[in-house]
Amino acid sequence: MRDRISEALGRPAAQQPPWPDPEQVRSVSAFLATLPPLVTPDQVRRLRGDLAQVARGEAFLLQGGDCAETFAGNTPEHVRGTVATLGRMAAVLADEAGLPVITVGRLAGQYAKPRSRPVDGLGLPVYRGDIVNAAAPDAGSRVPDPVRMIEGYRNARATLGMLRSGHPADVYTSHEALLLDYERALLVTDPDEPGRPYAGSAHFLWIGERTRRPDGAHLAFAALLANPVGVKIGPGTRPDQVAEYVERLDPDGEPGRLTLISRMGSTRVRDVLPPLVERVAATGRQVVWQCDPMHGNTRESAIGYKTRHLDDIADEIEGFFAVHHALGSHPGGVHLELTGDDVTECLGGTRGITAHGLTGRYESLCDPRLNADQAMEVAHRVAALSKGRT
């Protein structure tokens, strides 16, 4: 198994930090490998069973949380607010749509972020998430520091402690499997399945749009895991590519093993998604189809803020449901960037947040999130679509 892991991680790996001291990275990784895993194989097996229900059309997957968790923002108030918002959304979906809801948080590990450029507008090395460097706009803060991986682990463990105290035990954790030095260090060998390691960092991991190259390390790593995994697929994805992801990541045909997370944009989803769904159906695999209506609808506001409009988010979800209803497949879930905090990062909604209103409480260090009110609006809309209403 070690040879297979080494082979997978020896492939080209996009979006990895330019660590200044590789020996320090190895030392930190070795220390992380001595720590208890953040999740257990039994918990992961339970999620596999839950996602199998989604893949069969018997349940719905609600996934959401911060674009990028921060160490400073990892407070009981923030975590409870996000989990409470997910709980209210799940209740609406279950009550109005009549399906069990599987809830997965972008929690306890979403500390690394892919970036489109290596430097920011100030000419500084780009901020890659708290697990890599700091957001402060100075050169020293932006130097990648592997010790931050230990801080990421400690913060993730603290978040799990908050989830276990007063919150439902069936809120699973997830994050993008981006930082491979961290993910490798937390692999778990389960005596019941010795041939397949578990990612001990989260119950569910996904591969992003920028790291899903077929010959890359991220996809090869995900293929080894016993955890259920996801892949983000954007509007440039070809049917033959999505079929390859299915064959590579679900070779045994396990329902729910693979979640395909479409992030097409509201203007393209109705045209681009159907041939992908049809191609996957032809493989005979039962995957989870999930809609990420956030990343394809990002824009810059009139005053320079990165934002999204709730109308575009709702329209992409409607297009996603329309495609699946037309093809007879199950629109299995939504994947949202949201918070329980009263932020003003996305436009629109019943409060009518405008471009100038974004300045009120724009707190995200990366992408804009729905606030609790906007998230609930989305939940009601999804519930209506699930019942076949418009």
PLY file of the C-alpha trace (Angstrom):
ply
format ascii 1.0
element vertex 390
property float x
property float y
property float z
element edge 389
property int vertex1
property int vertex2
end_header
0.00 0.00 0.00
2.84 2.41 0.77
4.17 1.90 -2.74
0.76 2.70 -4.22
0.48 5.86 -2.13
3.99 6.96 -3.08
3.27 6.30 -6.75
0.05 8.30 -6.61
1.62 11.25 -4.83
4.65 11.17 -7.11
2.51 12.34 -10.01
2.23 16.03 -11.00
0.51 17.89 -8.15
-1.07 21.25 -8.93
-1.68 24.03 -6.40
0.88 22.88 -3.84
2.66 25.55 -1.77
6.24 26.49 -2.63
7.53 25.32 0.75
10.90 26.98 1.46
12.24 24.06 3.54
11.26 20.55 2.30
12.94 18.91 5.30
10.70 20.86 7.68
7.68 19.68 5.68
8.77 16.08 6.14
9.28 16.64 9.86
5.83 18.20 10.31
4.20 15.43 8.27
5.91 12.79 10.38
4.60 14.44 13.54
1.05 14.65 12.15
1.21 10.95 11.36
1.61 10.21 15.09
-1.63 12.01 16.00
-5.07 10.37 16.21
-7.16 10.63 13.04
-9.89 13.25 13.07
-12.52 10.77 11.85
-12.88 7.02 12.16
-13.46 4.29 9.55
-16.79 3.42 11.20
-18.02 7.00 10.72
-16.88 6.98 7.12
-18.61 3.66 6.47
-21.84 5.13 7.81
-21.53 8.06 5.40
-20.93 5.61 2.55
-24.24 4.01 3.37
-25.99 7.36 3.55
-24.60 8.49 0.20
-25.68 5.20 -1.35
-29.24 6.25 -0.49
-28.69 9.56 -2.25
-27.30 7.85 -5.34
-30.39 5.62 -5.47
-32.69 8.65 -5.30
-33.82 7.90 -1.74
-32.22 10.90 0.05
-30.82 14.37 -0.54
-27.31 15.70 0.17
-26.94 19.14 1.76
-23.34 20.33 1.96
-22.23 23.78 3.06
-20.02 26.02 5.11
-17.21 28.53 4.77
-15.35 29.07 1.54
-12.19 29.02 3.64
-12.22 28.38 7.37
-9.82 30.52 9.37
-8.09 29.83 12.65
-9.26 33.14 14.14
-12.82 32.50 13.02
-12.93 29.02 14.53
-15.05 30.09 17.50
-17.95 28.27 19.14
-20.31 31.03 18.00
-19.25 30.72 14.37
-19.30 26.93 14.25
-22.66 26.74 16.02
-24.10 29.36 13.68
-23.06 27.44 10.58
-24.29 24.10 11.94
-27.57 25.65 13.09
-28.12 27.13 9.63
-27.45 23.76 8.01
-29.85 22.18 10.49
-32.64 24.63 9.64
-32.05 24.11 5.94
-32.13 20.34 6.35
-35.41 20.56 8.26
-37.00 22.61 5.46
-35.80 20.17 2.82
-36.94 17.11 4.75
-40.34 18.56 5.65
-41.19 20.11 2.29
-39.47 17.72 -0.11
-40.22 14.54 1.81
-36.74 12.99 1.59
-34.20 12.24 4.31
-31.38 14.79 4.25
-27.70 13.90 4.65
-25.87 16.92 6.08
-22.18 17.48 5.37
-20.38 20.59 6.59
-17.45 22.35 5.00
-16.05 22.11 8.49
-12.99 20.96 10.44
-10.49 21.16 7.62
-11.42 23.61 4.85
-8.25 25.60 5.48
-6.47 25.35 2.10
-7.57 27.17 -1.04
-6.57 26.83 -4.71
-5.71 30.12 -6.36
-5.77 31.28 -9.96
-2.51 33.26 -9.70
0.70 32.86 -7.66
0.74 36.55 -6.66
-2.02 38.93 -5.64
-2.83 42.47 -6.75
-0.19 43.87 -4.40
2.52 41.71 -5.94
2.71 39.51 -2.83
2.65 35.71 -2.81
-1.02 34.79 -2.82
-2.83 33.77 0.35
-3.43 30.01 0.11
-5.46 29.51 3.28
-4.56 29.54 6.96
-3.06 26.05 6.82
-0.35 27.38 4.46
0.24 31.09 5.15
-1.38 34.18 6.64
-3.68 36.66 4.92
-1.93 39.77 6.29
-0.66 41.86 3.34
3.08 41.63 3.96
5.75 39.42 2.46
6.69 37.68 5.71
3.13 36.59 6.42
2.77 35.08 2.97
5.73 32.71 3.25
4.33 29.14 3.33
4.89 27.68 6.80
4.42 23.91 7.22
3.95 24.28 11.00
0.56 25.72 10.10
-0.51 22.19 9.17
-0.28 21.32 12.86
-2.42 24.36 13.66
-4.88 23.19 11.03
-5.13 19.79 12.70
-5.60 21.36 16.15
-8.31 23.69 14.89
-10.06 20.85 13.10
-10.03 18.79 16.29
-11.44 21.78 18.21
-14.24 22.12 15.66
-15.09 18.44 16.04
-15.26 18.95 19.79
-17.78 21.75 19.25
-19.83 19.55 16.93
-20.00 16.78 19.52
-21.18 19.10 22.27
-24.79 19.91 21.64
-25.01 19.22 17.91
-26.35 16.24 15.96
-23.85 13.44 15.51
-24.87 13.06 11.87
-23.20 16.26 10.65
-20.31 14.90 8.64
-17.16 16.87 7.85
-15.61 17.60 4.47
-13.05 19.71 2.68
-11.19 19.92 -0.60
-8.33 17.41 -0.70
-5.85 20.04 -1.82
-2.83 20.01 0.49
-1.37 16.57 -0.14
1.33 16.72 2.55
-1.45 17.10 5.14
-3.75 14.47 3.63
-1.03 11.83 3.37
0.03 12.31 6.99
-3.50 11.57 8.24
-4.15 8.37 6.31
-5.58 5.53 8.41
-5.21 1.78 7.93
-8.36 -0.08 8.90
-7.93 -3.79 9.81
-11.36 -4.49 8.28
-10.26 -3.08 4.89
-6.46 -3.32 4.87
-6.16 -2.77 1.14
-7.76 0.69 1.13
-6.57 3.50 3.40
-9.01 5.95 4.91
-8.44 9.67 4.90
-8.38 10.50 8.59
-8.78 14.22 7.93
-12.51 14.23 7.05
-15.43 11.97 6.28
-15.72 13.24 2.70
-13.10 14.79 0.42
-13.45 16.34 -3.00
-11.07 17.13 -5.85
-11.37 20.66 -7.19
-11.77 22.02 -10.69
-8.12 23.11 -10.76
-6.66 19.78 -9.59
-8.73 17.15 -11.42
-6.24 16.42 -14.22
-6.44 12.70 -15.04
-2.68 12.14 -14.78
-2.34 14.18 -11.59
-1.62 13.28 -8.00
-4.95 14.44 -6.59
-7.07 12.09 -8.68
-4.68 9.17 -8.12
-4.75 9.82 -4.36
-8.55 9.95 -4.26
-8.76 6.67 -6.16
-6.95 4.88 -3.32
-9.28 6.03 -0.54
-12.06 4.09 1.14
-13.83 7.39 1.86
-16.54 8.59 -0.49
-15.06 11.27 -2.75
-16.25 14.05 -5.01
-15.00 15.81 -8.13
-15.89 19.36 -9.15
-16.75 19.54 -12.85
-16.95 22.87 -14.65
-18.33 23.90 -18.04
-15.17 22.78 -19.84
-15.61 19.14 -18.82
-16.09 16.72 -21.70
-18.27 13.61 -21.55
-15.26 11.34 -22.04
-13.51 13.03 -19.12
-16.41 12.57 -16.74
-16.66 8.92 -17.80
-12.98 8.50 -16.96
-13.52 10.01 -13.50
-16.31 7.51 -12.91
-14.21 4.56 -14.02
-11.18 5.67 -12.01
-12.94 6.65 -8.80
-15.76 4.10 -8.73
-14.22 0.96 -10.26
-16.37 -1.37 -8.14
-19.69 0.31 -8.95
-20.47 1.22 -5.34
-23.56 3.48 -5.21
-22.64 6.82 -3.70
-18.89 6.22 -3.75
-18.51 9.15 -6.17
-20.19 12.55 -6.08
-20.02 14.65 -9.23
-20.30 18.30 -8.25
-21.33 20.44 -11.21
-20.35 24.12 -11.15
-21.38 25.36 -14.56
-22.77 28.88 -14.07
-26.41 29.84 -14.48
-26.06 30.66 -18.19
-24.45 27.34 -19.17
-25.83 24.59 -16.92
-28.83 23.76 -19.14
-26.61 23.25 -22.20
-23.44 21.71 -20.74
-24.78 19.34 -18.10
-27.11 17.02 -20.12
-24.43 15.21 -22.17
-22.40 14.64 -19.00
-25.35 13.12 -17.18
-26.16 10.93 -20.18
-22.56 9.74 -20.46
-22.43 8.78 -16.79
-25.76 6.98 -17.06
-24.27 4.92 -19.89
-21.59 3.60 -17.52
-24.24 2.06 -15.31
-22.74 3.63 -12.18
-24.94 5.17 -9.49
-23.22 8.42 -8.62
-24.46 11.36 -6.57
-25.15 14.40 -8.72
-24.69 17.60 -6.73
-24.99 21.25 -7.76
-22.45 23.86 -6.71
-24.23 27.06 -7.84
-21.62 29.33 -6.30
-18.36 29.10 -8.23
-19.74 29.52 -11.74
-21.56 32.70 -10.75
-18.82 34.80 -9.17
-18.56 38.39 -10.37
-16.90 41.64 -9.37
-19.23 44.29 -8.01
-19.28 47.90 -9.13
-17.09 48.84 -6.17
-14.59 46.02 -6.63
-15.88 43.32 -4.26
-15.91 39.67 -5.31
-19.56 38.65 -5.03
-22.43 36.50 -6.28
-26.09 37.31 -6.82
-28.74 35.15 -5.21
-30.78 35.22 -8.44
-27.91 33.59 -10.37
-27.44 30.98 -7.65
-31.15 30.13 -7.71
-31.19 30.02 -11.51
-28.32 27.53 -11.69
-30.06 25.30 -9.17
-33.25 25.48 -11.23
-31.31 24.55 -14.36
-29.65 21.65 -12.55
-33.03 20.28 -11.45
-34.54 20.82 -14.91
-31.78 18.80 -16.57
-32.12 15.89 -14.17
-35.90 15.86 -14.29
-35.78 15.83 -18.09
-33.33 12.92 -18.15
-34.96 10.93 -15.37
-31.94 11.13 -13.06
-31.85 12.23 -9.43
-30.77 15.80 -8.62
-29.10 14.58 -5.47
-27.85 17.64 -3.64
-26.50 21.14 -3.36
-23.04 22.33 -2.30
-23.05 25.88 -0.93
-20.66 28.37 0.59
-22.57 29.82 3.52
-22.33 30.98 7.09
-24.65 31.51 10.00
-23.05 34.93 10.52
-24.90 38.05 9.40
-22.48 38.86 6.57
-23.09 40.97 3.47
-21.08 39.16 0.80
-23.68 38.02 -1.75
-26.11 40.32 -3.53
-29.89 40.12 -3.46
-32.26 38.18 -1.27
-35.21 39.47 0.72
-32.95 42.02 2.40
-31.99 43.34 -1.01
-28.23 43.57 -0.46
-26.80 45.93 -3.09
-23.27 46.48 -4.36
-22.76 49.32 -1.90
-24.28 47.23 0.88
-21.46 44.71 0.54
-19.27 47.00 2.62
-21.41 46.44 5.73
-19.98 43.06 6.80
-17.81 41.57 4.09
-15.61 39.20 6.09
-14.60 36.32 3.81
-10.89 36.12 2.98
-11.62 34.27 -0.26
-15.04 33.79 -1.85
-18.39 35.36 -0.84
-20.80 33.31 1.27
-24.55 33.30 1.67
-25.69 34.61 5.03
-28.22 32.68 7.08
-31.27 34.44 5.58
-30.06 33.90 2.02
-29.24 30.27 2.78
-32.77 29.70 4.02
-34.17 31.27 0.84
-32.13 28.77 -1.15
-33.37 25.91 1.02
-37.02 26.80 0.39
-36.34 27.10 -3.33
-34.60 23.71 -3.46
-37.45 22.13 -1.49
-39.96 23.49 -3.98
-37.96 22.14 -6.91
-37.66 18.75 -5.21
-41.45 18.61 -5.01
-41.76 19.53 -8.68
-43.00 23.08 -8.03
-41.50 26.17 -9.64
0 1
1 2
2 3
3 4
4 5
5 6
6 7
7 8
8 9
9 10
10 11
11 12
12 13
13 14
14 15
15 16
16 17
17 18
18 19
19 20
20 21
21 22
22 23
23 24
24 25
25 26
26 27
27 28
28 29
29 30
30 31
31 32
32 33
33 34
34 35
35 36
36 37
37 38
38 39
39 40
40 41
41 42
42 43
43 44
44 45
45 46
46 47
47 48
48 49
49 50
50 51
51 52
52 53
53 54
54 55
55 56
56 57
57 58
58 59
59 60
60 61
61 62
62 63
63 64
64 65
65 66
66 67
67 68
68 69
69 70
70 71
71 72
72 73
73 74
74 75
75 76
76 77
77 78
78 79
79 80
80 81
81 82
82 83
83 84
84 85
85 86
86 87
87 88
88 89
89 90
90 91
91 92
92 93
93 94
94 95
95 96
96 97
97 98
98 99
99 100
100 101
101 102
102 103
103 104
104 105
105 106
106 107
107 108
108 109
109 110
110 111
111 112
112 113
113 114
114 115
115 116
116 117
117 118
118 119
119 120
120 121
121 122
122 123
123 124
124 125
125 126
126 127
127 128
128 129
129 130
130 131
131 132
132 133
133 134
134 135
135 136
136 137
137 138
138 139
139 140
140 141
141 142
142 143
143 144
144 145
145 146
146 147
147 148
148 149
149 150
150 151
151 152
152 153
153 154
154 155
155 156
156 157
157 158
158 159
159 160
160 161
161 162
162 163
163 164
164 165
165 166
166 167
167 168
168 169
169 170
170 171
171 172
172 173
173 174
174 175
175 176
176 177
177 178
178 179
179 180
180 181
181 182
182 183
183 184
184 185
185 186
186 187
187 188
188 189
189 190
190 191
191 192
192 193
193 194
194 195
195 196
196 197
197 198
198 199
199 200
200 201
201 202
202 203
203 204
204 205
205 206
206 207
207 208
208 209
209 210
210 211
211 212
212 213
213 214
214 215
215 216
216 217
217 218
218 219
219 220
220 221
221 222
222 223
223 224
224 225
225 226
226 227
227 228
228 229
229 230
230 231
231 232
232 233
233 234
234 235
235 236
236 237
237 238
238 239
239 240
240 241
241 242
242 243
243 244
244 245
245 246
246 247
247 248
248 249
249 250
250 251
251 252
252 253
253 254
254 255
255 256
256 257
257 258
258 259
259 260
260 261
261 262
262 263
263 264
264 265
265 266
266 267
267 268
268 269
269 270
270 271
271 272
272 273
273 274
274 275
275 276
276 277
277 278
278 279
279 280
280 281
281 282
282 283
283 284
284 285
285 286
286 287
287 288
288 289
289 290
290 291
291 292
292 293
293 294
294 295
295 296
296 297
297 298
298 299
299 300
300 301
301 302
302 303
303 304
304 305
305 306
306 307
307 308
308 309
309 310
310 311
311 312
312 313
313 314
314 315
315 316
316 317
317 318
318 319
319 320
320 321
321 322
322 323
323 324
324 325
325 326
326 327
327 328
328 329
329 330
330 331
331 332
332 333
333 334
334 335
335 336
336 337
337 338
338 339
339 340
340 341
341 342
342 343
343 344
344 345
345 346
346 347
347 348
348 349
349 350
350 351
351 352
352 353
353 354
354 355
355 356
356 357
357 358
358 359
359 360
360 361
361 362
362 363
363 364
364 365
365 366
366 367
367 368
368 369
369 370
370 371
371 372
372 373
373 374
374 375
375 376
376 377
377 378
378 379
379 380
380 381
381 382
382 383
383 384
384 385
385 386
386 387
387 388
388 389
